[in-house]
Amino acid sequence: MIVTVLAFVLTLGILIVIHEYGHYRVALACGVKVERFSFGFGPVLWRHQRTPDSTEFVLSAFPLGGYVRMLGHGPEHVPPSQHKAAFRYKPLWQRTAIVAAGPLANLTLAVLLYAASSWIGVDEPEARLGTPPDASLAQQAGLRAGDWVQSTSPDGMQWNDVRAMSDLRWAITQAVLHGERLHLTVSDARGSARRTVVLDLDTLGSREVDAGLMRRIGVSLSMGDAVLGKLGAGPGQDAGLQQGDRVLSVDGQPVFDAAHLLSLIRANTRETPMAWRVERGGQALELTVTPKPVGEGEQRIGRIQAGLGEGPRITTVRYGFLDGLGQAVERTWSMSTLTLKMLGRMLIGEASLKNLSGPLTIADYAGQSARLGLSYYLGFLAVVSVSLGVLNLLPLPMLDGGHLMYYLFEAVTGRPPSDVWLDRLTRGGLAIMILMMSLAFYNDVARYLGLH
């Protein structure tokens, strides 16, 4: 819990400070007087100001945001003697640059964070596949247990190397969102006997990637051979199974790997006895195992209370300086476009509003990534930084993107929006922001309670 809270506060601190620092530095470069740089809102806990005319830096009680207050950025009167240093009287291109600097700072930070993560290196499972479920796209494409994915291509011409399972999942996500087929180059477990298969992801008729869709696709991580791990009190132990048993067949059907065995166990939801053939100490044994169903409805699965498989093979994914920087730019761009597409699909009803997350989910992921190590945490920070940058560019009056829309209107018409329209748009934008924040918080609570 302490790690989660600290990681969450650090996440907010870094991203908010960088965002506001972007506004701050460009404002100073344009000759605008910055009166206050605040991390957080509400009562001031700490302040620092070198001289009465310099910027006041403050730390406030509620760290869920921050702001830079510039002379002449609000409705207050600015004496003619200070017009030269007031935001309001700066040329349109300077005001635009100052407002855009915050989101662009977050996107730049994301590039640096992704690059740092790739330079340090991340331990990830290799893209070795488990047994595809029956009738899944993976099975129809001819993928088999133990296949090792080496590269992917959306068109069968330009190929991208697959270093780990995360690369494969990212390629699948991109193909689903674009409604495209995905070509895979796969080999056997030793990296030889290469062949090409095609996942017909364009036939799914879906633009939302969730756990249910991934099950329909059927590309799962190999869990190794069908070897039993530690057994707890339950059906497996009652049947006489022991740790280290290698399962050869179930009901006369050969078992290819641990993922295949797991699917057979989970599919038994009616306490039907199963004839298992296992190898123990070089001898084959016949045992009867009856999984116990747990859960309700579609969530009902069979269990035997035993660990399965030997775990995936792990590889360290690390890039050189230039490759890591290039990969970081590409990933930042891809994440930015993905975020915009998901927001657009949520808006028109093609994607579930359940995808919207709030501070509780961010805090949870912050804690998890921090426990995994620095490289994972930097990658998580990059994802959130991209989201913050993109969201702030949305054309909502309360966000930077809303102000940029005002400046676009001014550039086209030669005059700023009237005070009446600014008031109306601000009220509408505030209502939309409150609605989005409420929905995100509801989704967080629903996930925590298991309702999603």
N, C-alpha and C positions, 0 to 999 in steps of 0.2 A: 504493500500500500504506500509506504514512504517513497519507494523508488518511482511508483506511478505518479505520485503528486509532484515530486521533484522534476521528473522528466517532463511532465505537462507544463509546469511553471517555466522551465528552461525553454521548452518549445515556444510557448507564447512570447517569452521575453525576446528570444532571438528574432522571431519572425516579425513581431510588432516593431521592435527597434529598427530593424533593417528597412522595413516599409516606411516608417516615418523619417528615417535618416535619408532615404532617397528624396523625399519632399524637402527636407531641411537643407541638404547640400545644394540642390539645384536652385532653391529659393535664394540662398546666399550668393550663388554664382550669378544670379540675375539681379542682385542688388536689393532684394526684398528683406526688410527687417523681420526676423523671426523672434517673436516676443516670448513664446514658451514652447518647450519640447517636453511632452508629458508621456510617461509610460503608465497607462491605467487611467481610470476615471474616479471621480469622487473626491473625498477629503485627501489633502496632500499630506503624505507621511514624511517626505524628505525633499528638500529643495537646495539648489546651488545656482548662484549667479555671481559672476566675477565682478561686473560693474553694473550700475543702474541701467545702462543702455544696451547691455549684452543679453543674450538669450538666457532665459531662466529654465533650468533643467529640473523636472520634478518627478517624483515617484508617488503615485496615488494609490488609494486603498483597493480598488477593484481592477485587477490586471487583465481584464478581458478586452483590451484594446489600447488605443493611445491616440495622440493627436499632436499636430504642429500648429500653433496659433501664430498667424502672420499678420502684420499690420495691414489693415485695409482688406482683409479677406472676408470680413463679416459686414453687417449693416452699420457699424459704428462710424461716427464722423471722423474724418481724417483732416487735420489742419493742412492748409495749402503748403506750408513749409515742409511737410513730411510726404507730400505726394510722390516725390522721387523714390522713396523707400517703401511705398505702399503697393501691395499686390494688385489692388483694383486698377491702378493706373499704369500697369505694365503692359507692353504690347501683347497682342493675342498669342503670338507664338511662345512667349516666355511663360504666360499663365498656363498654356497647354503643356509645356515641358515640365513645369513644376508639379502639376497635378498627375501627369503620366509617370513621373519619376518613382512614385511609391510602388505601383504594381510592377514596373520594369525592374526595380530593385529586387523584388521578390523572385522574379523569373531569373534574373542574373544570379541571385543566391542559389536557386535550385540547380543551375548549371554547375556551379562550384561545388555544391554538396554532392550531386551525382558523381562528379569527377573525382572528388576526394574518396567517396565510397568505393569507386571502381579502382582507384590507385591502391587503396589499402587492401582490398580483396574481401570477398564474401564466400563463406563455406555454404554451398548449396547442393541439393541432390542432383545427380546426373539425370539426363532425360531418358532413363530406362523405363520402359512401360510394363505395367501389369496386364493381366488378362482383360481384354475388352469385354464389357457386359454384352449379353445377347441382344441382337437387333440394334446395337449402337452404331454410330457412324464409323467409329474406329474398327469395329468388327467387319462392317460392310466394305471398308477400304482395304481389308486384308492385313491389318496390324495384328501382331501376335504377342503373347507374353514373352518378355525378354528383349523385344526390339529396342534398339538404341537409336534415338533420333539424332541425326548429325547436322541437318540444315533444313530450312523452310523457305518457301517462295510462294507469293500470292499468284504468280503467273507461270511458274515453271521455268523461268529464264534467269531472273536475278535472285540469287540464293544468299541467304543469311545464315552464318554459322550458329549452331545451337550449343552453347557451352554448358547450360544447366536447364533444369526443368522450368525455371522461371522464364527463360527465353522462349520456350515452347508455349507456355501458357499465355505469354504476352502476344505472340504471333497469332494464336487462336483467337484471343480477345479482339485483336485488330481486324482479323478476317471476318469474324461474326458481325462486328459493328459496321463493316463496309459491305456485308452481304456477299462475300467472295469465297471461292474455294481456296483451300490451302494445300500446296504440294509439300510433301515431306520426303527427305532422303533418310532412309533407315538402314541399319546394319544389324548383324547378330551381336551377341554379347562381347565378342572379341574385336568388333569394329570392322569385320570383313563381310563379304556377301551383300554388298549394298544393292538397294533397290529403291524405286520411287513409288509412293502411294499418294492418293489424293483424298482428302477429307472434303466431302460435299457440304461444307458449312453454309453454302448459299441456299440449301434446301430447308434450313431450319425455320425460316419465316420468323426469326426473332432478332431483335437488336439489343437485347438485354442479357448480359452474361451473369448468370447466378449459378448456385450449386446444382439446381435442377437441370439447367441447360448443359452444364459440364458433364452430368451423368448421361444425358442423351448423346453427347459427343463420345464419351467413353474413353478418353485419354487419361489414364490414371498412372500414378507413380508406382513403380515396382516395389513391392515389399520384400523381395527376395524369395527364396524357396519356402515351401509350405512346411516350415519347422515350427513346432510349438515352443513358446517361451514359458514364463512362469504361470502356473495355474493357481487360481483362487478357488474357494469353496463354490461348487456349482456343478453343472452337468458334465463338464469335461473331466473334472476330478472324479466324479461319481462313476463315469464310464471306464475309469482305469487309465486314462491318458496321463502321460508324464512329460515333463519338460525335456526337450530334445527329440521327441518323437517326430519323424518325418512322415507326413501324410502322403500316401501313394495314390489312393482313390477313395471316392465317396459314392456309395450305391453303384459300384462298378464303373463309375466315370473317372477317368484319370484326372488328377489334380495337377495343374501346370505350375502354380506358384501360390504364394500366400494370399494375393489379391483374389485369385480364383476361389480358394478355400473360404475366404471371408464372405464372398458373395453367396456361396452355397449355404453357409451357416445363417446369414442374415435372411435369406429367402425362406428359410424354414420357420414359419410363424404359427404353425399348428401343432407343435410338439410331436412331430412325426419322427419316429426312430430312424436313424441313418446308419448304414453299414460302412464303417471306416476300415480301411486297410492301411496300417502304419508300419514303418520300419523302425526297429529299436535294437540297437546293438548288433546290427547285421541280420536280424531275424524279422520276418514279416508276421504281424499279428492282426487278427480280426477282432474289432471292437464295435459295440453298438452305442452310438452317441445320440442323445435326444436334446437338442437345443431348447432353451427356455425363452419364450417370447417376452419382450418388454416393449413398452410404449403403447400408443393408441393410434388407430386409423392408419394413414399412410406412413406414419413414423414407427409403426410396429416392426420390429426386427427380431431375429433369433440370436441368442448369445450362449456361449459355453463357458464364459469366464476364464479365458486363456489368452495369453499373448501370442501373436502370430507373426511369423516372418523374422528375418534377420536384419531388417532396416535397410534403407536405400544406400547406395554408394554415394559418397560425398566427394565433391571436387571443389577446389578453391578457384573462384572466378576473379581474375585480376587483369587489369589492362595497363599498358604503358601510358606515358604522359599524353601523347597526341591522340592515341586511340581512345583513351579514357575521356579526354576532353570532347572529342567528336561524338562519342557515345552519349555523353552527358547532354550535349546540345540536342541531339536527336531525341533522346528520352524526354527532355523538357518540352520540346515541340509536340511530341506525340501525346504526352500527358495533358498538355494544354488543349489540344484539339479534342482529345477524348473527354475532358471535363466539359467543354462547350457542347459537344454532341449529346452527352448524357443529360445536361441541363435542358437542352432543347427537346429531347425526347420525353423527359419528365413533364415539360410544359405542354406538349401536345398529346400526352397520354400513352406514348409508346414504351415508356419505361416507368417502373413503379416509383412513387414518391418515397418508398421505404429506403431508397438509395441515399437519401439526404441524411447526413450525419452531423451531430453536434459535438459539444465539448466533452461529453462523457465518453463517446467513442474515440475521440482524439486522445483523451487522457489514457484510455485503456491501451491503445496501440502505441502510444509514447512509452508507457511502462514496459510493454512486451518487447519493443525494439531495443530499449535501453538495456534490458536484461540479456539480450542476445549479443550485444557488443557494439562498439563504436561505429563500425561500418554499417550495420543494420540501422542504427539510430540516425546516422547521416542520411541514409536513403529515405527513411520515414520523414525526416525534416524536409527533404527535397520535395516529396509528394505534397505535403501540407503547404509548402511555400508556393508551389505551382498553383494549388487550389486557391490560396489567398490572392495571388496575383491575378488569376483569371476572374475570380468572383468580383474583385474590385474594379475590373474593367467592364462589368455589366452596366448597361445604360439605365441604372436606377438612381434617382436624384440624391439618395443618401450616400452613394458611393462615388469613387473617383470617375467611373465611367459615366455617371450622370452629369458631372461637371464638364466632362469632355464633350458630351452631347450639346450642352449649352454653348460651348465654344464653337462647335460645328455650326450651330444655328447662327451664331454671331458672324462667323466667317461667310456664310451664305447670304445672310440678309443685311449685314453691315451694322446690326444693332443687337444688344443682348436681349434675352427674354424679359418681358415685363415683370414687375414685382408681383402682380396678381397671379400670373402663371407660375412664377417661381414658388409662391406660397402653395398653390394647388398641387404642383408636382412634388414638392417636399412632403406634403401631407400624404399623398398617395404612395410615395416611395417609403415613407416611414411605416405605413400600414403593411406594405408588402414585406418589408424587412422583419417586422414583428411576426407576421404570419410564417415566414420562412424559418425564423429562429424558434418559434413555438413548435413547428412541425419537426424540425431537427431534434429538438429536445425530447419531443414525444417519441420519435424513433429510437433515440438513445435509451429511454426508459423501457420501451417495449422490448428492445433487444436484451436489456438486462434482466427483464422478467420472463424472457423466453416466449414472448408473444409474436415475434417476427421469425 
